[in-house]
Amino acid sequence: MATPDGARRNRWEHRVLAALAYPANLAFAGVAAFLLALPIVTWLPASVAAGRAMHGWLTDGDDRVFTTTMREFAATWRRTMPAGLVATAVATVFTINLVFLGSRDAPVAFLLATAMLPFAAAFVLVIVMLPVAAARWPDASMRRWLTEAVALAAARPVASAALVVIVAAFGLTCVLVPTIVPFFGLSVPVWLGLATARVTRGPQT
């Protein structure tokens, strides 16, 4: 029969293990997504796979996020690869333009860069919410996922604005501390999207 001291110790150990499992699962999902994203153009399919795996962890307690990310990538990459190619091209254009305009001192360059920021923010929101939509509607098409991602981003504008700021701050952190990228570079933005949306698995279509 367990003593009160033993019960308290077990509860304390359980809380510690649960606290350690949280960053560990983020890191495991991040490493799996990073390995899948090494070809560069697969970063979006890898993010979707990580989002579906982490959704299962957060809602059902499935800690096998590394292997689940790999399985989800195999199940979804045909649907997500075309969007990944487009997203890579768009992100490259945005980055080149912002770097170019930021290196110029002319007022026109500043105005153009400022005008691009809302489009960049909208792009980031859809990208972050896409894994959430893919987890909510696991059997849907890519078009449905994109529609759901836009709807999720628009449903809570204040939370979405805060999400963009947090993701941008995390991106800056990754630039300053690049060693965290293989572990959390993809998993943390996806987790932030899941936490912001606060959705559960919807009916499968």
C-alpha positions in Angstrom: 0.0 0.0 0.0 1.4 3.4 -1.0 2.2 5.8 1.8 1.3 9.5 1.6 5.0 10.3 1.2 5.3 7.8 -1.6 2.2 9.1 -3.4 3.6 12.7 -3.2 6.9 11.5 -4.5 5.2 9.7 -7.4 3.2 12.8 -8.3 6.3 14.9 -8.1 8.2 12.5 -10.4 5.3 12.4 -12.8 5.2 16.2 -13.0 9.0 16.4 -13.6 8.8 13.7 -16.3 5.9 15.4 -18.0 7.7 18.7 -17.9 10.8 17.1 -19.5 8.7 15.3 -22.1 7.3 18.6 -23.5 10.6 20.1 -24.8 11.8 16.6 -25.7 8.9 15.9 -27.9 9.2 19.4 -29.5 12.9 18.5 -30.2 12.1 15.1 -31.6 9.5 16.4 -33.9 11.9 19.3 -34.9 14.7 16.9 -35.7 12.4 14.7 -37.8 11.1 17.7 -39.7 14.6 19.1 -40.1 15.9 15.9 -41.7 12.9 15.8 -44.0 13.4 19.5 -44.9 17.0 19.1 -45.9 16.2 19.2 -49.7 14.9 22.7 -48.9 11.8 22.5 -51.1 10.3 19.9 -48.6 10.2 22.3 -45.6 6.5 22.8 -46.0 5.6 19.1 -46.4 7.9 18.4 -43.4 6.1 21.1 -41.3 2.7 19.6 -42.2 3.9 16.2 -41.2 5.3 17.5 -37.9 2.0 19.3 -37.2 -0.1 16.2 -37.7 2.3 14.3 -35.4 2.3 16.9 -32.7 -1.5 17.2 -32.9 -1.7 13.5 -32.0 0.7 14.1 -29.1 -1.1 17.1 -27.7 -4.6 15.6 -28.1 -4.1 11.9 -27.7 -0.9 11.7 -25.7 1.0 9.9 -28.5 4.7 10.6 -27.7 6.1 8.9 -30.8 6.4 12.2 -32.6 9.6 11.4 -34.4 8.4 8.2 -36.1 4.9 9.7 -36.6 6.4 12.7 -38.4 8.1 10.3 -40.8 4.9 8.4 -41.4 2.8 11.5 -41.8 5.3 12.8 -44.4 5.0 9.6 -46.4 1.2 9.9 -46.2 1.0 13.6 -47.2 4.0 14.6 -49.3 2.2 14.1 -52.6 -0.5 16.5 -51.6 1.8 19.1 -50.1 4.8 19.1 -52.4 3.3 21.4 -55.1 2.4 23.9 -52.4 5.9 23.5 -50.9 7.5 24.4 -54.2 5.3 27.5 -54.5 5.9 28.5 -50.9 9.6 28.1 -51.3 9.5 30.4 -54.4 7.4 33.0 -52.6 9.5 33.0 -49.5 12.6 33.4 -51.6 11.2 36.4 -53.5 10.0 38.0 -50.2 13.4 37.5 -48.6 15.4 38.8 -51.6 13.2 41.9 -52.0 13.2 42.7 -48.3 17.0 42.4 -48.1 17.5 44.4 -51.2 15.1 47.2 -50.1 16.5 47.1 -46.6 20.0 47.8 -47.9 18.8 51.0 -49.6 18.6 54.4 -47.9 16.1 55.9 -50.2 12.6 56.7 -48.8 11.0 54.9 -51.6 12.8 51.7 -50.6 11.5 52.1 -47.1 8.0 52.6 -48.3 8.1 49.6 -50.6 9.5 47.4 -47.8 6.8 48.6 -45.4 4.1 47.8 -48.0 5.4 44.3 -48.4 5.2 43.5 -44.6 1.4 42.9 -44.5 1.7 40.4 -47.4 4.7 38.7 -45.6 2.6 38.5 -42.4 -0.3 37.0 -44.2 2.0 34.4 -45.9 3.5 33.5 -42.5 0.1 33.1 -40.9 -1.2 30.7 -43.7 2.0 28.7 -43.5 1.8 28.3 -39.7 -1.9 27.5 -39.8 -1.6 25.0 -42.6 -0.3 22.1 -40.4 -3.2 22.8 -38.0 -5.7 22.5 -40.9 -3.9 19.3 -42.1 -4.2 17.8 -38.5 -7.9 18.9 -38.2 -8.9 17.4 -41.6 -6.4 14.6 -42.1 -7.9 13.2 -45.3 -8.8 16.4 -47.0 -7.2 17.8 -50.1 -4.5 20.5 -50.2 -7.1 23.0 -51.4 -9.3 22.3 -48.4 -6.3 22.7 -46.0 -5.4 26.0 -47.5 -9.0 27.2 -47.2 -9.1 26.1 -43.6 -5.7 27.7 -42.8 -6.9 31.0 -44.1 -10.2 30.7 -42.1 -8.2 29.8 -38.9 -6.0 32.8 -39.4 -8.9 35.2 -40.0 -11.1 33.8 -37.2 -9.0 35.4 -34.4 -7.2 38.5 -35.8 -5.7 39.6 -32.5 -4.3 36.2 -31.7 -3.1 35.9 -35.3 -1.3 39.2 -35.1 0.4 38.1 -31.9 1.3 34.8 -33.5 3.1 36.7 -36.4 5.1 38.7 -33.9 6.1 35.7 -31.9 7.0 33.7 -34.9 9.1 36.6 -36.2 10.8 36.9 -32.9 11.6 33.2 -32.9 12.9 33.5 -36.4 15.3 36.2 -35.3 16.3 34.0 -32.4 17.1 31.2 -34.9 19.3 33.7 -36.8 21.2 34.7 -33.7 21.4 31.2 -32.3 21.4 28.9 -35.3 22.2 25.8 -33.3 18.6 25.5 -32.2 17.3 25.3 -35.8 17.8 21.5 -36.2 15.8 20.9 -33.0 13.2 23.6 -32.8 13.3 25.5 -36.1 10.2 23.9 -37.6 8.5 22.4 -34.6 8.1 25.6 -32.5 6.3 27.6 -35.2 4.0 24.6 -35.8 3.4 24.2 -32.1 2.6 27.9 -31.8 0.0 27.5 -34.6 -1.6 24.5 -32.8 -1.6 26.4 -29.5 -3.1 29.5 -31.1 -5.8 27.7 -33.0 -6.8 25.5 -30.1 -8.6 23.0 -32.4 -9.4 19.3 -32.1 -9.5 16.7 -34.8 -12.6 17.4 -36.9 -14.6 14.9 -39.0 -12.5 13.2 -41.6 -13.4 13.9 -45.2 
